[in-house]
């Protein structure tokens, strides 16, 4: 989280955080982290997340089914 406070558009940090939340069985926070990533990238650069980030999000979404 400290890294994201300094660099709010560093996608690697978002993915690390998403995985960490999933390892703690905290799917809602993992999903919220993705949403924060999407918002930060849209605001700063008007771009979508990288395919790796979106793939991780989809994996997390599927884990809830």
C-alpha positions as CSV (number, residue, x, y, z in Angstrom):
1,X,0.0,0.0,0.0
2,X,2.9,2.3,0.7
3,X,4.1,1.9,-2.9
4,X,0.7,2.8,-4.3
5,X,0.7,5.9,-2.1
6,X,3.9,7.0,-3.9
7,X,3.1,5.7,-7.4
8,X,-0.7,5.1,-7.7
9,X,-0.4,3.8,-11.3
10,X,2.2,1.0,-10.7
11,X,0.2,-2.1,-11.8
12,X,2.7,-4.6,-10.5
13,X,2.0,-3.3,-7.0
14,X,-1.8,-3.7,-7.5
15,X,-1.3,-7.3,-8.7
16,X,0.9,-8.0,-5.7
17,X,-1.8,-6.6,-3.4
18,X,-4.6,-8.5,-5.1
19,X,-2.7,-11.7,-4.7
20,X,-2.0,-10.9,-1.0
21,X,-5.6,-10.3,-0.3
22,X,-6.6,-13.5,-2.0
23,X,-4.0,-15.4,0.1
24,X,-5.8,-14.0,3.1
25,X,-9.1,-15.2,1.7
26,X,-10.2,-11.6,1.3
27,X,-11.8,-11.6,-2.2
28,X,-13.7,-8.3,-1.7
29,X,-10.6,-6.4,-1.0
30,X,-8.8,-8.0,-3.9
31,X,-11.6,-6.9,-6.2
32,X,-11.7,-3.5,-4.7
33,X,-7.9,-3.2,-5.4
34,X,-8.6,-3.9,-9.1
35,X,-11.2,-1.2,-9.2
36,X,-8.8,1.2,-7.7
37,X,-6.2,0.3,-10.3
38,X,-8.7,0.8,-13.1
39,X,-9.7,4.2,-11.7
40,X,-6.1,5.4,-11.3
41,X,-5.1,4.3,-14.8
42,X,-8.1,6.0,-16.3
43,X,-7.6,9.2,-14.4
44,X,-3.8,9.5,-15.0
45,X,-3.4,8.0,-18.5
46,X,-6.9,7.2,-19.9
47,X,-5.8,3.6,-20.5
48,X,-7.2,0.2,-19.3
49,X,-5.2,-2.2,-17.1
50,X,-2.6,-4.5,-18.7
51,X,-3.8,-7.9,-19.8
52,X,-2.0,-9.5,-16.9
53,X,-3.9,-7.4,-14.4
54,X,-7.3,-8.1,-16.1
55,X,-6.5,-11.8,-16.2
56,X,-5.8,-11.8,-12.5
57,X,-9.1,-10.0,-11.9
58,X,-11.0,-12.6,-14.0
59,X,-9.3,-15.4,-12.0
60,X,-10.4,-13.8,-8.8
61,X,-13.9,-13.3,-10.1
62,X,-14.1,-16.9,-11.1
63,X,-12.9,-18.0,-7.6
64,X,-16.2,-16.6,-6.3
65,X,-18.4,-18.8,-8.5
